[in-house]
Structure formats: C-alpha cells, structure tokens
Amino acid sequence: MYFDSEKWVIRYFVIDTLKWLPGQKVLVSPSSFDSVDLVDNKISVLATKEQIENSPSIEEHQPLSRQKETELHSYYGWAPYWIGSGLWGMSNVPSIAEQQRELQNDREPDDETDAALRSINEIKGQITGYNVMGTDKKIGHVVDFVIDDHSWAIHSLIVDTGSWLPGRKVALATESIESIDWVSKEIITNLTSNDVEKNSSTNDSISELDGIPIDRFK
C-alpha cells in the first residue's frame, strides 16, 4: 500500500497480477473499490481485467510522484483526492464523483508534493521498521498499522517498544506524530516515554495483530 504521510491515509493498493500478467504490479485506488469482504479477504474493484492490463506501470518501493498519480487518475477516471479540504478531496471517503474529476482537469500537478506518497512497507517491519522517537528518548519501532476500511485513514501505528518494555506492543495515534525523517528513518512524536508507558497499560494484551478489531485501540 502507498500512504499519504501528510494526512495519514492509504491512497493506493499495489496489486500483484502474477497469475495472469507475469511480472507486472499495478496500483488501484480505494476510489475504485465496490466492496471489501473482510471474511473471505476479497476486494471487488470497479475495473475490468483489460483496464488493469493496460494501466500505467509503477516502480514498486519508489516514492510515487504527483505526475504519476495524475496519469493514473486520468486513465481510470478517479476523483483527484488532492483537490478539496477532506481526506478524499471534497469528501472524507473515497469518491468517483464527476464534479471532482472535472476539477482535476483545471488543476496542474503540484511539484511540492511529488514525494508525499511512500510504500507502507518502507516504514514497517519487525527488524527494519522506522524508529519512533519521543521527546526524551526512542520509544520503539513500527511493526504494523490500524486502518479504517471505510475512509482508509491510518488511525494508529503499532510500535514494538523493544528493550525498555520487552515484547510489548502499543498503539500510537497518528495525531501524535510531528514529522518523519526519511533519511534517518525516524518518526518524530510529541510524546514522552512516560506517555507511552501510561498508554501501554490499556494495550498490554496486544501480542497478535491479526484479527484485532479497531475498538481495541480506541
């Protein structure tokens, strides 16, 4: 998945078409989702196989430029999420509204946001996850996320607190994140280690992330 590090929302899913289109991976926006089946792990997409076969290619694990996004949106007819005050343009949920597509034609790509979207795999990982820094010391590293499957907003980062809270994972709200240092691979927060220790008292039973409902992290 590619995420927006400014608004903390999933913008695209990377689809591996290996079974019927060897070697090609394509991007699909939640704007094109017809339904999401969390029981059978299936997503129904409002696109044909032929459309996906001919869609613009991507370089996986590379930052996604606004120019490439504009190309994708133009090809599929997706609404431009970057126009408007909501998470998804004029709305807080993905939309393919004709009004937003018309606005896209009147707006030039913004070069300042060229590297805003990154692969979610870049900052998560049991070993390679980005370090999460508190105001006083390192809190831990990112191992997973809690995502709203309606708006596709990232609500929390799951952080392994490492040596000072052995084996414990805590959920940190994205509102506590001040910035991301892509060079040093660090996520800077406005929390102290004491803040996290207090928060961990409600999350001390988190050991397996799969299948945990979002209510556990509120």
C-alpha positions in Angstrom: 0.0 0.0 0.0 1.0 3.6 -0.7 0.1 6.1 2.0 -0.1 9.9 2.4 2.3 10.9 5.1 0.6 14.3 5.5 -3.0 13.2 6.1 -2.1 9.6 7.1 -4.4 7.8 4.7 -4.0 4.9 2.3 -4.1 6.2 -1.3 -3.3 3.1 -3.3 -3.1 -0.7 -3.1 -0.3 -2.5 -5.0 -1.8 -5.4 -6.9 0.3 -8.3 -8.0 -1.0 -9.6 -11.3 1.5 -12.5 -11.4 -1.2 -15.2 -12.1 -2.4 -13.6 -15.3 0.1 -10.8 -16.2 3.6 -12.1 -15.3 6.0 -9.5 -13.8 3.6 -6.6 -13.6 2.3 -4.8 -10.5 -0.3 -2.1 -10.7 -1.9 0.5 -8.4 -5.6 0.5 -7.5 -7.2 3.4 -5.6 -9.9 2.7 -2.9 -12.0 5.1 -5.1 -12.4 2.1 -7.4 -13.5 -0.4 -4.6 -17.0 -1.7 -5.0 -16.9 -3.9 -1.8 -14.4 -5.2 0.7 -15.0 -8.7 2.2 -13.0 -9.0 5.4 -14.2 -12.5 6.0 -13.0 -14.0 2.7 -10.2 -11.5 2.2 -11.5 -10.2 -1.1 -11.8 -6.8 -2.7 -14.2 -6.2 -5.6 -12.9 -3.5 -7.9 -14.8 -1.3 -10.4 -12.4 -2.0 -13.3 -12.1 -4.6 -16.0 -9.2 -7.0 -16.4 -8.4 -5.3 -19.7 -8.2 -1.9 -17.9 -5.8 -3.2 -15.4 -3.7 -4.9 -18.0 -3.2 -1.6 -19.8 -2.9 0.6 -16.8 0.3 2.7 -16.2 3.1 0.7 -14.7 4.9 1.6 -11.4 8.3 1.2 -9.9 7.5 -0.6 -6.7 9.0 0.7 -3.4 9.8 4.1 -5.0 8.1 7.3 -3.9 5.0 8.0 -6.0 5.1 11.4 -7.8 2.0 13.6 -8.4 2.7 13.3 -12.1 2.3 9.5 -12.0 -0.8 9.9 -9.8 -2.3 12.3 -12.3 -1.6 9.8 -15.1 -3.4 7.0 -13.1 -6.4 9.2 -12.2 -6.8 10.3 -15.8 -6.6 6.7 -17.1 -9.2 5.3 -14.6 -11.3 8.5 -14.1 -10.7 8.5 -10.4 -11.5 11.6 -8.4 -8.5 13.8 -7.5 -8.2 13.5 -3.7 -5.7 16.4 -3.6 -8.4 18.9 -4.5 -10.6 19.9 -1.6 -10.4 20.0 2.2 -11.5 16.4 3.0 -9.4 13.3 3.3 -10.6 12.5 -0.3 -11.0 15.8 -2.0 -14.5 17.0 -1.2 -15.3 14.0 0.9 -13.8 12.1 3.8 -14.3 8.8 2.0 -13.1 7.7 -1.5 -15.3 9.0 -4.3 -15.5 8.9 -8.1 -17.8 12.0 -8.2 -17.9 13.6 -11.7 -17.6 17.0 -10.0 -14.2 16.1 -8.6 -13.0 14.7 -11.9 -13.9 18.0 -13.6 -11.9 19.9 -11.1 -8.9 17.7 -11.8 -8.8 19.0 -15.4 -8.5 22.6 -14.2 -5.6 21.9 -11.8 -1.9 21.4 -12.6 0.2 18.8 -10.7 1.8 20.3 -7.6 5.5 19.6 -7.7 5.9 20.3 -4.0 4.0 17.1 -3.2 6.0 14.9 -5.6 7.4 12.6 -3.0 4.5 12.7 -0.5 3.4 9.0 -1.1 5.5 6.1 0.1 5.1 2.4 0.4 3.8 1.4 3.8 6.4 -1.4 3.7 9.2 1.2 3.9 8.4 2.2 7.5 7.1 -1.0 9.0 8.9 -4.3 9.9 9.9 -6.4 12.9 13.5 -5.6 12.2 13.5 -2.8 9.5 10.7 -0.7 10.9 11.3 3.0 11.3 12.3 4.1 14.8 9.7 6.1 16.8 11.2 8.9 18.7 9.8 10.5 21.8 10.7 13.9 23.2 13.1 12.3 25.7 14.2 9.1 24.0 13.5 6.4 21.5 10.1 4.7 22.1 10.4 1.7 19.7 9.9 0.8 16.1 6.9 0.5 13.7 5.7 -3.1 13.1 2.1 -2.5 11.9 -0.8 -0.2 11.4 -4.5 0.1 12.3 -6.5 1.2 9.3 -10.1 2.3 8.9 -11.5 0.3 5.9 -14.2 2.9 5.2 -12.1 6.1 4.9 -8.8 4.2 4.6 -7.3 6.5 7.2 -4.4 5.2 9.3 -5.6 5.6 12.9 -2.7 4.2 14.8 0.9 2.9 14.4 1.6 -0.4 16.2 5.0 0.1 17.9 7.2 -2.5 19.4 8.7 -0.8 22.4 11.8 -3.1 22.4 14.3 -3.1 25.2 12.6 -0.8 27.8 9.2 -2.6 27.6 10.3 -6.1 26.4 8.0 -7.7 23.9 5.2 -5.2 24.4 3.4 -3.5 21.5 1.5 -0.3 21.9 -0.9 1.7 19.6 0.1 5.3 19.0 -2.4 7.6 17.4 -1.1 9.3 14.2 -2.2 12.7 15.7 0.9 12.4 18.0 3.3 12.3 15.0 5.1 15.6 14.4 7.2 14.6 11.3 9.1 11.8 9.5 12.8 11.9 8.8 13.1 9.8 5.7 16.9 10.0 5.7 17.4 8.9 9.3 14.3 6.6 9.1 12.8 8.1 12.2 9.2 9.1 13.1 9.2 12.1 15.5 6.4 12.3 18.0 5.3 14.8 20.7 5.1 12.1 23.3 7.4 11.2 26.2 8.4 7.7 27.1 6.2 8.1 30.2 3.2 9.0 28.0 3.7 5.7 26.2 4.1 3.7 29.4 0.8 5.0 30.6 -0.9 4.2 27.3 0.6 0.7 27.3 -1.4 -0.2 30.4 -4.6 -0.4 28.2 -2.8 -2.3 25.4 -0.6 -4.8 27.4 -2.5 -7.8 26.0 -1.6 -7.0 22.4 0.5 -9.9 21.2 -1.0 -10.9 17.9 -2.1 -8.2 15.4 -4.1 -10.3 13.0 -7.8 -10.0 13.6 -7.7 -7.4 16.4 -10.7 -5.1 15.9 -10.1 -1.3 15.9 -12.1 -0.9 19.2 -9.1 -2.5 20.9 -7.1 0.6 20.1 -9.5 3.4 20.9 
